[in-house]
Amino acid sequence: MCRRSWRRRCASSTDSSWIGPCGCSASGWSWCRSSARFIAAPIARAARMLESMEFLAMVAHESDSGIVLARQQVGADFLGPGDVTIKVHYSSANYKDALAITPRGGVVRKYPIIPGIDIIGEVFATDVDDFAPGDLVVAHGYDIGVSHNGGFAEYARVPADWVVKLDTLNARDAAALGTAGFTAALSVQSLLDRGLTPDDGAVLVTGATGGVGSVAVDILSGLGFEVIASTGKTDAGDLLTELGANEVIGRLPEDPEAKLRPLGKAQWAAAVDSVGGKSLAYILSSIGYGGAVAVSGLTGGSDLPTTVMPFILRGVALLGIDSAYVPIDRRRELWTKLGKEYRPQHLSRLENYAPITDAEKVLRAIQGGTHSGRTILGVAGEF
Ligand SMILES: NC(=O)c1ccc[n+]([C@@H]2O[C@H](COP(=O)([O-])OP(=O)(O)OC[C@H]3O[C@@H](n4cnc5c(N)ncnc54)[C@H](OP(=O)(O)O)[C@@H]3O)[C@@H](O)[C@H]2O)c1
């Protein structure tokens, strides 16, 4: 098996064709015809360099006062197992990253860990043919940032079948989208797969100023849907209208104390919900005949106090959305679509930027419910 990344010109040679001892470069050494000797291939050099290198990371540690995120120099033992080493350009701030630094947050099994469920950057070294040094890539989900060191570091290493080559987006836009944007796209895709069209009626988006919600509003509006944005932030009307919401309403149900009816007035054709809990129960009872709810989150709670009525009397479907273990082919397809037909039209309006050293501050804002939109965490050059 030849490794494209080895096919480089030797600095001391004018010969650009490298031939390994068996006619390819798979042995780890390449034959340089002009100097008539075997020379370690660049990939082997990069791999050796990685084994001895040190780099900077934000590492989450458990302490008596909770979980702290500390800037730290780490060694190659912090690179997880995998065949693709990525020089990280960006990560981003997601709800799950906030849980990773929350005591009993339920997502990290063992500390210390480098959080960062999103890794966006360029391939630094690779053991597989599918990637070459310099390729722009995104990796997210699987165990990244929860049990496999993640994107809050200058370098990260992951298995090749967790990696998506960016073909329609630049690295910064991919970071602005991140896991939350991907989840929004997955939610929209699942509604479209069920046959939803703009002619069916309005689509509700809950947690509308959040990462999943804000990108969902933008994508749905770009696809021609009438979008109703539900938010708990009273000052978010202008933002959500600019993202494409036709109407902005408060959190649901309007009266959180009122007893829920098994079926209420049909108000929406479908919903993208990242809130869960009582809000989701209310939404299910208010979706029109044959409608669907794509549910991805639980910021409002994990209980679902509903009945079977919406399902058996209105044919409503509850579509579960999981971004972490989506098969890699579907994941790659969706990332391509995020740069084309699903490309949010107002990404610059919903994105914020912070250096990685401010990650803890941003994640605490997510925990406190004051964060809006998406925050890109700049890694390269920001330590
Ligand atoms: N299934 C998956 O693969 C997947 C992937 C990504 C995220 N998620 C989940 O989806 C949810 C949202 O993630 P995110 O990254 O978008 O988080 P986020 O950026 O922090 O947004 C969450 C939004 O939820 C709303 N919210 C917060 N507390 C609430 C409460 N007590 N009741 C009702 N609404 C509340 C707020 O929006 P408003 O102020 O506008 O109401 C907030 O901005 C999280 O539960 C996350 O774990 C799941």
The ligand as an ORCA input file, in Angstrom:
! r2SCAN-3c Opt
* xyz 0 1
  N     -28.420     14.309     19.894
  C     -27.289     14.843     19.509
  O     -26.505     14.261     18.767
  C     -26.979     16.232     19.967
  C     -26.041     17.021     19.291
  C     -25.866     18.350     19.712
  C     -26.569     18.826     20.810
  N     -27.420     17.990     21.449
  C     -28.203     18.453     22.595
  O     -29.054     19.490     22.158
  C     -29.232     20.436     23.189
  C     -28.831     21.808     22.682
  O     -27.449     21.799     22.332
  P     -26.769     23.157     21.840
  O     -25.359     22.831     21.513
  O     -27.641     23.822     20.858
  O     -26.803     23.960     23.224
  P     -26.794     25.533     23.471
  O     -26.092     26.235     22.371
  O     -26.366     25.737     24.853
  O     -28.346     25.919     23.341
  C     -29.296     25.414     24.203
  C     -30.527     26.340     24.163
  O     -31.583     25.692     24.876
  C     -32.386     26.674     25.451
  N     -32.496     26.371     26.894
  C     -31.533     26.415     27.825
  N     -32.001     26.069     29.029
  C     -33.299     25.780     28.852
  C     -34.346     25.348     29.704
  N     -34.145     25.157     31.013
  N     -35.559     25.131     29.169
  C     -35.769     25.325     27.868
  N     -34.820     25.744     26.996
  C     -33.601     25.960     27.487
  C     -31.742     28.021     25.242
  O     -32.332     28.597     24.079
  P     -33.376     29.822     24.222
  O     -32.830     30.734     25.289
  O     -33.390     30.437     22.868
  O     -34.680     29.230     24.626
  C     -30.303     27.642     24.909
  O     -29.682     28.619     24.116
  C     -28.394     19.930     24.371
  O     -29.222     19.158     25.216
  C     -27.373     19.033     23.711
  O     -26.892     18.048     24.576
  C     -27.628     16.718     21.065
*
